Amino acid sequence: MKKYICDVCGWEYDPAIGAEGIPAGTSWEQVAEDFVCPLCGVGKDEFSPAE
């Protein structure tokens, strides 16, 4: 599963780890559309796949 990075602040979503309220093993596609970056608050549309 791919990691995704916030275009604004650089926070990284790692599906192997998950995030607050998101269990480990949750792919980016399974993350809710109303997800916001825990650091800067931008929406899921402001994330890009990690290189």
Secondary structure, DSSP 8 states (H G I E B T S, - for coil): ---EEETTT--EEBTTTBBTTB-TT--GGGS-TT-B-TTT--BGGGEEE--
